[in-house]
């Protein structure tokens, strides 16, 4: 991981054509962050999830999540 390209999760949101990104929490590997997301732990236990853009979306509108490539 470099400062120029931080690790991210890519999420697809229902009724949107383009995927969105979620920044990985500093100090946590991208795999651990994905596990936290899927298990709804930490910030993902909330109904609203903050995207990297600053927008909040409902967790139940997220159709899929993956490690961003």
CHARMM-style PDB file with segment names, atoms N, HN, CA, C and O in Angstrom:
ATOM      1  N   UNK     1       0.843  -1.180   0.000  1.00  0.00      PROA
ATOM      2  CA  UNK     1       0.000   0.000   0.000  1.00  0.00      PROA
ATOM      3  C   UNK     1       0.884   1.237   0.000  1.00  0.00      PROA
ATOM      4  O   UNK     1       1.889   1.280   0.709  1.00  0.00      PROA
ATOM      5  N   UNK     2       0.522   2.237  -0.784  1.00  0.00      PROA
ATOM      6  HN  UNK     2      -0.295   2.201  -1.360  1.00  0.00      PROA
ATOM      7  CA  UNK     2       1.266   3.487  -0.827  1.00  0.00      PROA
ATOM      8  C   UNK     2       0.333   4.629  -0.485  1.00  0.00      PROA
ATOM      9  O   UNK     2      -0.888   4.476  -0.508  1.00  0.00      PROA
ATOM     10  N   UNK     3       0.922   5.787  -0.163  1.00  0.00      PROA
ATOM     11  HN  UNK     3       1.914   5.911  -0.144  1.00  0.00      PROA
ATOM     12  CA  UNK     3       0.110   6.966   0.134  1.00  0.00      PROA
ATOM     13  C   UNK     3      -0.640   7.438  -1.107  1.00  0.00      PROA
ATOM     14  O   UNK     3      -1.685   8.078  -0.992  1.00  0.00      PROA
ATOM     15  N   UNK     4      -0.113   7.126  -2.300  1.00  0.00      PROA
ATOM     16  HN  UNK     4       0.736   6.606  -2.393  1.00  0.00      PROA
ATOM     17  CA  UNK     4      -0.727   7.575  -3.539  1.00  0.00      PROA
ATOM     18  C   UNK     4      -1.969   6.766  -3.903  1.00  0.00      PROA
ATOM     19  O   UNK     4      -2.882   7.293  -4.539  1.00  0.00      PROA
ATOM     20  N   UNK     5      -2.015   5.496  -3.509  1.00  0.00      PROA
ATOM     21  HN  UNK     5      -1.274   5.068  -2.992  1.00  0.00      PROA
ATOM     22  CA  UNK     5      -3.166   4.672  -3.865  1.00  0.00      PROA
ATOM     23  C   UNK     5      -3.617   3.860  -2.648  1.00  0.00      PROA
ATOM     24  O   UNK     5      -3.276   2.684  -2.522  1.00  0.00      PROA
ATOM     25  N   UNK     6      -4.386   4.493  -1.750  1.00  0.00      PROA
ATOM     26  HN  UNK     6      -4.663   5.448  -1.852  1.00  0.00      PROA
ATOM     27  CA  UNK     6      -4.834   3.771  -0.557  1.00  0.00      PROA
ATOM     28  C   UNK     6      -5.742   2.609  -0.937  1.00  0.00      PROA
ATOM     29  O   UNK     6      -6.437   2.644  -1.952  1.00  0.00      PROA
ATOM     30  N   UNK     7      -5.717   1.577  -0.094  1.00  0.00      PROA
ATOM     31  HN  UNK     7      -5.152   1.548   0.731  1.00  0.00      PROA
ATOM     32  CA  UNK     7      -6.571   0.425  -0.364  1.00  0.00      PROA
ATOM     33  C   UNK     7      -8.032   0.803  -0.128  1.00  0.00      PROA
ATOM     34  O   UNK     7      -8.358   1.600   0.753  1.00  0.00      PROA
ATOM     35  N   UNK     8      -8.892   0.210  -0.938  1.00  0.00      PROA
ATOM     36  HN  UNK     8      -8.627  -0.437  -1.653  1.00  0.00      PROA
ATOM     37  CA  UNK     8     -10.313   0.538  -0.896  1.00  0.00      PROA
ATOM     38  C   UNK     8     -11.152  -0.696  -1.137  1.00  0.00      PROA
ATOM     39  O   UNK     8     -10.693  -1.687  -1.705  1.00  0.00      PROA
ATOM     40  N   UNK     9     -12.390  -0.611  -0.691  1.00  0.00      PROA
ATOM     41  HN  UNK     9     -12.763   0.194  -0.229  1.00  0.00      PROA
ATOM     42  CA  UNK     9     -13.399  -1.587  -1.061  1.00  0.00      PROA
ATOM     43  C   UNK     9     -14.242  -0.951  -2.157  1.00  0.00      PROA
ATOM     44  O   UNK     9     -14.516   0.248  -2.122  1.00  0.00      PROA
ATOM     45  N   UNK    10     -14.645  -1.749  -3.119  1.00  0.00      PROA
ATOM     46  HN  UNK    10     -14.423  -2.723  -3.147  1.00  0.00      PROA
ATOM     47  CA  UNK    10     -15.522  -1.274  -4.186  1.00  0.00      PROA
ATOM     48  C   UNK    10     -16.911  -1.831  -3.922  1.00  0.00      PROA
ATOM     49  O   UNK    10     -17.078  -3.038  -3.745  1.00  0.00      PROA
ATOM     50  N   UNK    11     -17.904  -0.957  -3.895  1.00  0.00      PROA
ATOM     51  HN  UNK    11     -17.768   0.023  -4.039  1.00  0.00      PROA
ATOM     52  CA  UNK    11     -19.279  -1.398  -3.645  1.00  0.00      PROA
ATOM     53  C   UNK    11     -20.163  -1.025  -4.821  1.00  0.00      PROA
ATOM     54  O   UNK    11     -20.019   0.041  -5.420  1.00  0.00      PROA
ATOM     55  N   UNK    12     -21.058  -1.906  -5.130  1.00  0.00      PROA
ATOM     56  HN  UNK    12     -21.174  -2.773  -4.644  1.00  0.00      PROA
ATOM     57  CA  UNK    12     -22.088  -1.631  -6.143  1.00  0.00      PROA
ATOM     58  C   UNK    12     -23.381  -1.371  -5.387  1.00  0.00      PROA
ATOM     59  O   UNK    12     -23.782  -2.136  -4.510  1.00  0.00      PROA
ATOM     60  N   UNK    13     -24.010  -0.282  -5.750  1.00  0.00      PROA
ATOM     61  HN  UNK    13     -23.684   0.339  -6.462  1.00  0.00      PROA
ATOM     62  CA  UNK    13     -25.228   0.142  -5.074  1.00  0.00      PROA
ATOM     63  C   UNK    13     -26.402  -0.046  -6.029  1.00  0.00      PROA
ATOM     64  O   UNK    13     -26.319   0.287  -7.211  1.00  0.00      PROA
ATOM     65  N   UNK    14     -27.481  -0.578  -5.501  1.00  0.00      PROA
ATOM     66  HN  UNK    14     -27.548  -0.848  -4.540  1.00  0.00      PROA
ATOM     67  CA  UNK    14     -28.675  -0.826  -6.312  1.00  0.00      PROA
ATOM     68  C   UNK    14     -29.076   0.433  -7.068  1.00  0.00      PROA
ATOM     69  O   UNK    14     -29.053   1.534  -6.518  1.00  0.00      PROA
ATOM     70  N   UNK    15     -29.444   0.258  -8.333  1.00  0.00      PROA
ATOM     71  HN  UNK    15     -29.462  -0.636  -8.780  1.00  0.00      PROA
ATOM     72  CA  UNK    15     -29.921   1.310  -9.230  1.00  0.00      PROA
ATOM     73  C   UNK    15     -28.866   2.341  -9.599  1.00  0.00      PROA
ATOM     74  O   UNK    15     -29.203   3.448 -10.017  1.00  0.00      PROA
ATOM     75  N   UNK    16     -27.601   1.992  -9.450  1.00  0.00      PROA
ATOM     76  HN  UNK    16     -27.327   1.093  -9.110  1.00  0.00      PROA
ATOM     77  CA  UNK    16     -26.521   2.872  -9.900  1.00  0.00      PROA
ATOM     78  C   UNK    16     -25.656   2.098 -10.880  1.00  0.00      PROA
ATOM     79  O   UNK    16     -25.394   0.910 -10.693  1.00  0.00      PROA
ATOM     80  N   UNK    17     -25.220   2.781 -11.918  1.00  0.00      PROA
ATOM     81  HN  UNK    17     -25.433   3.746 -12.070  1.00  0.00      PROA
ATOM     82  CA  UNK    17     -24.407   2.124 -12.930  1.00  0.00      PROA
ATOM     83  C   UNK    17     -22.952   1.975 -12.515  1.00  0.00      PROA
ATOM     84  O   UNK    17     -22.321   0.961 -12.811  1.00  0.00      PROA
ATOM     85  N   UNK    18     -22.426   2.963 -11.841  1.00  0.00      PROA
ATOM     86  HN  UNK    18     -22.938   3.787 -11.600  1.00  0.00      PROA
ATOM     87  CA  UNK    18     -21.005   2.961 -11.502  1.00  0.00      PROA
ATOM     88  C   UNK    18     -20.780   2.498 -10.063  1.00  0.00      PROA
ATOM     89  O   UNK    18     -21.578   2.798  -9.174  1.00  0.00      PROA
ATOM     90  N   UNK    19     -19.698   1.770  -9.844  1.00  0.00      PROA
ATOM     91  HN  UNK    19     -19.051   1.526 -10.566  1.00  0.00      PROA
ATOM     92  CA  UNK    19     -19.376   1.372  -8.471  1.00  0.00      PROA
ATOM     93  C   UNK    19     -18.874   2.567  -7.669  1.00  0.00      PROA
ATOM     94  O   UNK    19     -18.411   3.558  -8.234  1.00  0.00      PROA
ATOM     95  N   UNK    20     -18.970   2.464  -6.375  1.00  0.00      PROA
ATOM     96  HN  UNK    20     -19.347   1.659  -5.916  1.00  0.00      PROA
ATOM     97  CA  UNK    20     -18.475   3.479  -5.448  1.00  0.00      PROA
ATOM     98  C   UNK    20     -17.345   2.864  -4.643  1.00  0.00      PROA
ATOM     99  O   UNK    20     -17.110   1.659  -4.725  1.00  0.00      PROA
ATOM    100  N   UNK    21     -16.648   3.674  -3.872  1.00  0.00      PROA
ATOM    101  HN  UNK    21     -16.839   4.653  -3.806  1.00  0.00      PROA
ATOM    102  CA  UNK    21     -15.516   3.196  -3.080  1.00  0.00      PROA
ATOM    103  C   UNK    21     -15.694   3.532  -1.605  1.00  0.00      PROA
ATOM    104  O   UNK    21     -16.316   4.531  -1.243  1.00  0.00      PROA
ATOM    105  N   UNK    22     -15.130   2.667  -0.768  1.00  0.00      PROA
ATOM    106  HN  UNK    22     -14.625   1.855  -1.062  1.00  0.00      PROA
ATOM    107  CA  UNK    22     -15.056   2.888   0.662  1.00  0.00      PROA
ATOM    108  C   UNK    22     -13.585   2.762   1.032  1.00  0.00      PROA
ATOM    109  O   UNK    22     -12.949   1.756   0.718  1.00  0.00      PROA
ATOM    110  N   UNK    23     -13.041   3.778   1.697  1.00  0.00      PROA
ATOM    111  HN  UNK    23     -13.558   4.595   1.952  1.00  0.00      PROA
ATOM    112  CA  UNK    23     -11.636   3.739   2.104  1.00  0.00      PROA
ATOM    113  C   UNK    23     -11.468   2.734   3.245  1.00  0.00      PROA
ATOM    114  O   UNK    23     -12.315   2.630   4.131  1.00  0.00      PROA
ATOM    115  N   UNK    24     -10.363   2.003   3.202  1.00  0.00      PROA
ATOM    116  HN  UNK    24      -9.674   2.088   2.482  1.00  0.00      PROA
ATOM    117  CA  UNK    24     -10.039   1.040   4.252  1.00  0.00      PROA
ATOM    118  C   UNK    24      -9.546   1.823   5.473  1.00  0.00      PROA
ATOM    119  O   UNK    24      -8.768   2.767   5.339  1.00  0.00      PROA
ATOM    120  N   UNK    25      -9.998   1.428   6.644  1.00  0.00      PROA
ATOM    121  HN  UNK    25     -10.630   0.660   6.753  1.00  0.00      PROA
ATOM    122  CA  UNK    25      -9.589   2.063   7.894  1.00  0.00      PROA
ATOM    123  C   UNK    25      -8.075   1.958   8.056  1.00  0.00      PROA
ATOM    124  O   UNK    25      -7.503   0.884   7.872  1.00  0.00      PROA
ATOM    125  N   UNK    26      -7.434   3.052   8.395  1.00  0.00      PROA
ATOM    126  HN  UNK    26      -7.898   3.925   8.545  1.00  0.00      PROA
ATOM    127  CA  UNK    26      -5.979   3.061   8.570  1.00  0.00      PROA
ATOM    128  C   UNK    26      -5.562   2.032   9.617  1.00  0.00      PROA
ATOM    129  O   UNK    26      -6.160   1.943  10.689  1.00  0.00      PROA
ATOM    130  N   UNK    27      -4.537   1.265   9.294  1.00  0.00      PROA
ATOM    131  HN  UNK    27      -4.051   1.338   8.423  1.00  0.00      PROA
ATOM    132  CA  UNK    27      -4.017   0.260  10.208  1.00  0.00      PROA
ATOM    133  C   UNK    27      -4.679  -1.104  10.091  1.00  0.00      PROA
ATOM    134  O   UNK    27      -4.317  -2.034  10.812  1.00  0.00      PROA
ATOM    135  N   UNK    28      -5.654  -1.230   9.180  1.00  0.00      PROA
ATOM    136  HN  UNK    28      -5.947  -0.475   8.595  1.00  0.00      PROA
ATOM    137  CA  UNK    28      -6.361  -2.496   8.972  1.00  0.00      PROA
ATOM    138  C   UNK    28      -6.124  -2.948   7.540  1.00  0.00      PROA
ATOM    139  O   UNK    28      -6.181  -2.137   6.616  1.00  0.00      PROA
ATOM    140  N   UNK    29      -5.859  -4.231   7.348  1.00  0.00      PROA
ATOM    141  HN  UNK    29      -5.813  -4.890   8.099  1.00  0.00      PROA
ATOM    142  CA  UNK    29      -5.653  -4.736   5.987  1.00  0.00      PROA
ATOM    143  C   UNK    29      -6.982  -4.707   5.226  1.00  0.00      PROA
ATOM    144  O   UNK    29      -8.059  -4.702   5.822  1.00  0.00      PROA
ATOM    145  N   UNK    30      -6.879  -4.689   3.922  1.00  0.00      PROA
ATOM    146  HN  UNK    30      -6.005  -4.693   3.437  1.00  0.00      PROA
ATOM    147  CA  UNK    30      -8.085  -4.652   3.091  1.00  0.00      PROA
ATOM    148  C   UNK    30      -8.925  -5.920   3.302  1.00  0.00      PROA
ATOM    149  O   UNK    30     -10.153  -5.867   3.237  1.00  0.00      PROA
ATOM    150  N   UNK    31      -8.267  -7.055   3.552  1.00  0.00      PROA
ATOM    151  HN  UNK    31      -7.270  -7.099   3.604  1.00  0.00      PROA
ATOM    152  CA  UNK    31      -9.012  -8.292   3.800  1.00  0.00      PROA
ATOM    153  C   UNK    31      -9.779  -8.221   5.123  1.00  0.00      PROA
ATOM    154  O   UNK    31     -10.920  -8.675   5.214  1.00  0.00      PROA
ATOM    155  N   UNK    32      -9.138  -7.645   6.150  1.00  0.00      PROA
ATOM    156  HN  UNK    32      -8.211  -7.277   6.077  1.00  0.00      PROA
ATOM    157  CA  UNK    32      -9.821  -7.470   7.441  1.00  0.00      PROA
ATOM    158  C   UNK    32     -10.998  -6.509   7.306  1.00  0.00      PROA
ATOM    159  O   UNK    32     -12.050  -6.714   7.910  1.00  0.00      PROA
ATOM    160  N   UNK    33     -10.811  -5.461   6.511  1.00  0.00      PROA
ATOM    161  HN  UNK    33      -9.956  -5.294   6.020  1.00  0.00      PROA
ATOM    162  CA  UNK    33     -11.894  -4.491   6.306  1.00  0.00      PROA
ATOM    163  C   UNK    33     -13.070  -5.150   5.597  1.00  0.00      PROA
ATOM    164  O   UNK    33     -14.225  -4.903   5.945  1.00  0.00      PROA
ATOM    165  N   UNK    34     -12.784  -5.982   4.609  1.00  0.00      PROA
ATOM    166  HN  UNK    34     -11.846  -6.182   4.326  1.00  0.00      PROA
ATOM    167  CA  UNK    34     -13.845  -6.699   3.906  1.00  0.00      PROA
ATOM    168  C   UNK    34     -14.598  -7.618   4.873  1.00  0.00      PROA
ATOM    169  O   UNK    34     -15.826  -7.702   4.828  1.00  0.00      PROA
ATOM    170  N   UNK    35     -13.864  -8.297   5.736  1.00  0.00      PROA
ATOM    171  HN  UNK    35     -12.867  -8.229   5.773  1.00  0.00      PROA
ATOM    172  CA  UNK    35     -14.497  -9.166   6.738  1.00  0.00      PROA
ATOM    173  C   UNK    35     -15.370  -8.348   7.679  1.00  0.00      PROA
ATOM    174  O   UNK    35     -16.486  -8.757   7.998  1.00  0.00      PROA
ATOM    175  N   UNK    36     -14.879  -7.208   8.124  1.00  0.00      PROA
ATOM    176  HN  UNK    36     -13.972  -6.876   7.865  1.00  0.00      PROA
ATOM    177  CA  UNK    36     -15.682  -6.335   9.003  1.00  0.00      PROA
ATOM    178  C   UNK    36     -16.959  -5.879   8.295  1.00  0.00      PROA
ATOM    179  O   UNK    36     -18.028  -5.819   8.903  1.00  0.00      PROA
ATOM    180  N   UNK    37     -16.836  -5.559   7.008  1.00  0.00      PROA
ATOM    181  HN  UNK    37     -15.968  -5.607   6.514  1.00  0.00      PROA
ATOM    182  CA  UNK    37     -18.007  -5.133   6.241  1.00  0.00      PROA
ATOM    183  C   UNK    37     -19.034  -6.263   6.174  1.00  0.00      PROA
ATOM    184  O   UNK    37     -20.213  -6.053   6.462  1.00  0.00      PROA
ATOM    185  N   UNK    38     -18.591  -7.444   5.797  1.00  0.00      PROA
ATOM    186  HN  UNK    38     -17.634  -7.614   5.563  1.00  0.00      PROA
ATOM    187  CA  UNK    38     -19.511  -8.574   5.629  1.00  0.00      PROA
ATOM    188  C   UNK    38     -20.143  -9.014   6.954  1.00  0.00      PROA
ATOM    189  O   UNK    38     -21.284  -9.476   6.978  1.00  0.00      PROA
ATOM    190  N   UNK    39     -19.402  -8.868   8.047  1.00  0.00      PROA
ATOM    191  HN  UNK    39     -18.476  -8.493   8.027  1.00  0.00      PROA
ATOM    192  CA  UNK    39     -19.919  -9.241   9.368  1.00  0.00      PROA
ATOM    193  C   UNK    39     -20.623  -8.085  10.073  1.00  0.00      PROA
ATOM    194  O   UNK    39     -21.098  -8.235  11.199  1.00  0.00      PROA
ATOM    195  N   UNK    40     -20.687  -6.943   9.414  1.00  0.00      PROA
ATOM    196  HN  UNK    40     -20.301  -6.821   8.499  1.00  0.00      PROA
ATOM    197  CA  UNK    40     -21.320  -5.738   9.957  1.00  0.00      PROA
ATOM    198  C   UNK    40     -20.728  -5.371  11.308  1.00  0.00      PROA
ATOM    199  O   UNK    40     -21.443  -5.177  12.290  1.00  0.00      PROA
ATOM    200  N   UNK    41     -19.410  -5.281  11.332  1.00  0.00      PROA
ATOM    201  HN  UNK    41     -18.829  -5.438  10.534  1.00  0.00      PROA
ATOM    202  CA  UNK    41     -18.690  -4.894  12.544  1.00  0.00      PROA
ATOM    203  C   UNK    41     -18.126  -3.494  12.385  1.00  0.00      PROA
ATOM    204  O   UNK    41     -17.977  -3.004  11.266  1.00  0.00      PROA
ATOM    205  N   UNK    42     -17.814  -2.853  13.494  1.00  0.00      PROA
ATOM    206  HN  UNK    42     -17.936  -3.252  14.403  1.00  0.00      PROA
ATOM    207  CA  UNK    42     -17.233  -1.512  13.460  1.00  0.00      PROA
ATOM    208  C   UNK    42     -18.201  -0.532  12.816  1.00  0.00      PROA
ATOM    209  O   UNK    42     -19.388  -0.537  13.141  1.00  0.00      PROA
ATOM    210  N   UNK    43     -17.714   0.309  11.906  1.00  0.00      PROA
ATOM    211  HN  UNK    43     -16.750   0.312  11.642  1.00  0.00      PROA
ATOM    212  CA  UNK    43     -18.585   1.317  11.297  1.00  0.00      PROA
ATOM    213  C   UNK    43     -19.689   0.708  10.430  1.00  0.00      PROA
ATOM    214  O   UNK    43     -20.661   1.387  10.098  1.00  0.00      PROA
ATOM    215  N   UNK    44     -19.545  -0.546  10.069  1.00  0.00      PROA
ATOM    216  HN  UNK    44     -18.755  -1.097  10.339  1.00  0.00      PROA
ATOM    217  CA  UNK    44     -20.524  -1.205   9.199  1.00  0.00      PROA
ATOM    218  C   UNK    44     -21.706  -1.780   9.978  1.00  0.00      PROA
ATOM    219  O   UNK    44     -22.615  -2.363   9.386  1.00  0.00      PROA
ATOM    220  N   UNK    45     -21.697  -1.621  11.292  1.00  0.00      PROA
ATOM    221  HN  UNK    45     -20.959  -1.148  11.772  1.00  0.00      PROA
ATOM    222  CA  UNK    45     -22.830  -2.052  12.113  1.00  0.00      PROA
ATOM    223  C   UNK    45     -23.968  -1.034  12.018  1.00  0.00      PROA
ATOM    224  O   UNK    45     -25.088  -1.304  12.453  1.00  0.00      PROA
ATOM    225  N   UNK    46     -23.679   0.121  11.455  1.00  0.00      PROA
ATOM    226  HN  UNK    46     -22.770   0.341  11.102  1.00  0.00      PROA
ATOM    227  CA  UNK    46     -24.677   1.179  11.322  1.00  0.00      PROA
ATOM    228  C   UNK    46     -25.552   0.954  10.084  1.00  0.00      PROA
ATOM    229  O   UNK    46     -25.167   0.230   9.166  1.00  0.00      PROA
ATOM    230  N   UNK    47     -26.711   1.572  10.072  1.00  0.00      PROA
ATOM    231  HN  UNK    47     -27.023   2.160  10.818  1.00  0.00      PROA
ATOM    232  CA  UNK    47     -27.608   1.479   8.919  1.00  0.00      PROA
ATOM    233  C   UNK    47     -27.051   2.243   7.721  1.00  0.00      PROA
ATOM    234  O   UNK    47     -27.251   1.833   6.578  1.00  0.00      PROA
ATOM    235  N   UNK    48     -26.353   3.350   7.972  1.00  0.00      PROA
ATOM    236  HN  UNK    48     -26.190   3.683   8.900  1.00  0.00      PROA
ATOM    237  CA  UNK    48     -25.824   4.199   6.920  1.00  0.00      PROA
ATOM    238  C   UNK    48     -24.322   4.002   6.823  1.00  0.00      PROA
ATOM    239  O   UNK    48     -23.622   4.030   7.835  1.00  0.00      PROA
ATOM    240  N   UNK    49     -23.826   3.804   5.615  1.00  0.00      PROA
ATOM    241  HN  UNK    49     -24.395   3.781   4.792  1.00  0.00      PROA
ATOM    242  CA  UNK    49     -22.412   3.574   5.360  1.00  0.00      PROA
ATOM    243  C   UNK    49     -21.852   4.778   4.612  1.00  0.00      PROA
ATOM    244  O   UNK    49     -22.445   5.243   3.639  1.00  0.00      PROA
ATOM    245  N   UNK    50     -20.712   5.278   5.068  1.00  0.00      PROA
ATOM    246  HN  UNK    50     -20.230   4.901   5.858  1.00  0.00      PROA
ATOM    247  CA  UNK    50     -20.096   6.446   4.432  1.00  0.00      PROA
ATOM    248  C   UNK    50     -19.186   5.992   3.297  1.00  0.00      PROA
ATOM    249  O   UNK    50     -18.289   5.172   3.491  1.00  0.00      PROA
ATOM    250  N   UNK    51     -19.432   6.534   2.115  1.00  0.00      PROA
ATOM    251  HN  UNK    51     -20.161   7.200   1.957  1.00  0.00      PROA
ATOM    252  CA  UNK    51     -18.602   6.270   0.945  1.00  0.00      PROA
ATOM    253  C   UNK    51     -17.400   7.201   0.954  1.00  0.00      PROA
ATOM    254  O   UNK    51     -17.389   8.199   1.674  1.00  0.00      PROA
ATOM    255  N   UNK    52     -16.403   6.882   0.167  1.00  0.00      PROA
ATOM    256  HN  UNK    52     -16.412   6.072  -0.419  1.00  0.00      PROA
ATOM    257  CA  UNK    52     -15.216   7.726   0.092  1.00  0.00      PROA
ATOM    258  C   UNK    52     -15.558   9.149  -0.349  1.00  0.00      PROA
ATOM    259  O   UNK    52     -14.873  10.097   0.035  1.00  0.00      PROA
ATOM    260  N   UNK    53     -16.596   9.301  -1.141  1.00  0.00      PROA
ATOM    261  HN  UNK    53     -17.152   8.531  -1.453  1.00  0.00      PROA
ATOM    262  CA  UNK    53     -17.025  10.620  -1.617  1.00  0.00      PROA
ATOM    263  C   UNK    53     -17.629  11.480  -0.515  1.00  0.00      PROA
ATOM    264  O   UNK    53     -17.821  12.682  -0.695  1.00  0.00      PROA
ATOM    265  N   UNK    54     -17.929  10.859   0.634  1.00  0.00      PROA
ATOM    266  HN  UNK    54     -17.773   9.882   0.781  1.00  0.00      PROA
ATOM    267  CA  UNK    54     -18.577  11.589   1.726  1.00  0.00      PROA
ATOM    268  C   UNK    54     -20.072  11.340   1.781  1.00  0.00      PROA
ATOM    269  O   UNK    54     -20.724  11.676   2.769  1.00  0.00      PROA
ATOM    270  N   UNK    55     -20.615  10.756   0.731  1.00  0.00      PROA
ATOM    271  HN  UNK    55     -20.085  10.483  -0.072  1.00  0.00      PROA
ATOM    272  CA  UNK    55     -22.046  10.431   0.683  1.00  0.00      PROA
ATOM    273  C   UNK    55     -22.338   9.240   1.602  1.00  0.00      PROA
ATOM    274  O   UNK    55     -21.506   8.346   1.758  1.00  0.00      PROA
ATOM    275  N   UNK    56     -23.507   9.240   2.195  1.00  0.00      PROA
ATOM    276  HN  UNK    56     -24.183   9.966   2.068  1.00  0.00      PROA
ATOM    277  CA  UNK    56     -23.950   8.111   3.010  1.00  0.00      PROA
ATOM    278  C   UNK    56     -25.028   7.345   2.253  1.00  0.00      PROA
ATOM    279  O   UNK    56     -25.927   7.944   1.662  1.00  0.00      PROA
ATOM    280  N   UNK    57     -24.931   6.014   2.275  1.00  0.00      PROA
ATOM    281  HN  UNK    57     -24.201   5.528   2.754  1.00  0.00      PROA
ATOM    282  CA  UNK    57     -25.946   5.164   1.656  1.00  0.00      PROA
ATOM    283  C   UNK    57     -26.381   4.114   2.673  1.00  0.00      PROA
ATOM    284  O   UNK    57     -25.624   3.752   3.574  1.00  0.00      PROA
ATOM    285  N   UNK    58     -27.594   3.640   2.516  1.00  0.00      PROA
ATOM    286  HN  UNK    58     -28.208   3.934   1.785  1.00  0.00      PROA
ATOM    287  CA  UNK    58     -28.090   2.593   3.407  1.00  0.00      PROA
ATOM    288  C   UNK    58     -27.367   1.287   3.110  1.00  0.00      PROA
ATOM    289  O   UNK    58     -27.143   0.942   1.950  1.00  0.00      PROA
ATOM    290  N   UNK    59     -27.005   0.568   4.158  1.00  0.00      PROA
ATOM    291  HN  UNK    59     -27.187   0.849   5.101  1.00  0.00      PROA
ATOM    292  CA  UNK    59     -26.300  -0.707   4.010  1.00  0.00      PROA
ATOM    293  C   UNK    59     -27.096  -1.657   3.127  1.00  0.00      PROA
ATOM    294  O   UNK    59     -26.516  -2.378   2.315  1.00  0.00      PROA
ATOM    295  N   UNK    60     -28.414  -1.668   3.275  1.00  0.00      PROA
ATOM    296  HN  UNK    60     -28.886  -1.083   3.934  1.00  0.00      PROA
ATOM    297  CA  UNK    60     -29.237  -2.623   2.516  1.00  0.00      PROA
ATOM    298  C   UNK    60     -29.352  -2.281   1.032  1.00  0.00      PROA
ATOM    299  O   UNK    60     -29.896  -3.081   0.271  1.00  0.00      PROA
ATOM    300  N   UNK    61     -28.860  -1.123   0.595  1.00  0.00      PROA
ATOM    301  HN  UNK    61     -28.418  -0.473   1.213  1.00  0.00      PROA
ATOM    302  CA  UNK    61     -28.852  -0.787  -0.833  1.00  0.00      PROA
ATOM    303  C   UNK    61     -27.575  -1.261  -1.530  1.00  0.00      PROA
ATOM    304  O   UNK    61     -27.475  -1.199  -2.756  1.00  0.00      PROA
ATOM    305  N   UNK    62     -26.612  -1.728  -0.758  1.00  0.00      PROA
ATOM    306  HN  UNK    62     -26.693  -1.778   0.237  1.00  0.00      PROA
ATOM    307  CA  UNK    62     -25.357  -2.214  -1.331  1.00  0.00      PROA
ATOM    308  C   UNK    62     -25.587  -3.632  -1.863  1.00  0.00      PROA
ATOM    309  O   UNK    62     -25.897  -4.559  -1.115  1.00  0.00      PROA
ATOM    310  N   UNK    63     -25.422  -3.761  -3.175  1.00  0.00      PROA
ATOM    311  HN  UNK    63     -25.170  -3.008  -3.783  1.00  0.00      PROA
ATOM    312  CA  UNK    63     -25.682  -5.035  -3.846  1.00  0.00      PROA
ATOM    313  C   UNK    63     -24.480  -5.976  -3.788  1.00  0.00      PROA
ATOM    314  O   UNK    63     -24.650  -7.194  -3.733  1.00  0.00      PROA
ATOM    315  N   UNK    64     -23.256  -5.415  -3.800  1.00  0.00      PROA
ATOM    316  HN  UNK    64     -23.118  -4.425  -3.845  1.00  0.00      PROA
ATOM    317  CA  UNK    64     -22.066  -6.257  -3.738  1.00  0.00      PROA
ATOM    318  C   UNK    64     -20.893  -5.445  -3.218  1.00  0.00      PROA
ATOM    319  O   UNK    64     -20.892  -4.215  -3.273  1.00  0.00      PROA
ATOM    320  N   UNK    65     -19.895  -6.160  -2.714  1.00  0.00      PROA
ATOM    321  HN  UNK    65     -19.897  -7.159  -2.670  1.00  0.00      PROA
ATOM    322  CA  UNK    65     -18.674  -5.528  -2.219  1.00  0.00      PROA
ATOM    323  C   UNK    65     -17.495  -6.407  -2.592  1.00  0.00      PROA
ATOM    324  O   UNK    65     -17.595  -7.634  -2.573  1.00  0.00      PROA
ATOM    325  N   UNK    66     -16.370  -5.773  -2.933  1.00  0.00      PROA
ATOM    326  HN  UNK    66     -16.289  -4.776  -2.949  1.00  0.00      PROA
ATOM    327  CA  UNK    66     -15.160  -6.506  -3.301  1.00  0.00      PROA
ATOM    328  C   UNK    66     -13.960  -5.622  -3.017  1.00  0.00      PROA
ATOM    329  O   UNK    66     -14.098  -4.416  -2.815  1.00  0.00      PROA
ATOM    330  N   UNK    67     -12.797  -6.221  -3.002  1.00  0.00      PROA
ATOM    331  HN  UNK    67     -12.684  -7.201  -3.166  1.00  0.00      PROA
ATOM    332  CA  UNK    67     -11.563  -5.453  -2.901  1.00  0.00      PROA
ATOM    333  C   UNK    67     -11.380  -4.724  -4.222  1.00  0.00      PROA
ATOM    334  O   UNK    67     -11.434  -5.341  -5.286  1.00  0.00      PROA
ATOM    335  N   UNK    68     -11.165  -3.423  -4.163  1.00  0.00      PROA
ATOM    336  HN  UNK    68     -11.121  -2.922  -3.298  1.00  0.00      PROA
ATOM    337  CA  UNK    68     -10.999  -2.626  -5.390  1.00  0.00      PROA
ATOM    338  C   UNK    68      -9.701  -3.014  -6.081  1.00  0.00      PROA
ATOM    339  O   UNK    68      -8.684  -3.273  -5.437  1.00  0.00      PROA
ATOM    340  N   UNK    69      -9.762  -3.048  -7.404  1.00  0.00      PROA
ATOM    341  HN  UNK    69     -10.588  -2.838  -7.927  1.00  0.00      PROA
ATOM    342  CA  UNK    69      -8.566  -3.396  -8.177  1.00  0.00      PROA
ATOM    343  C   UNK    69      -8.070  -2.206  -8.960  1.00  0.00      PROA
ATOM    344  OT1 UNK    69      -7.071  -2.307  -9.672  1.00  0.00      PROA
TER     345      UNK     69
END
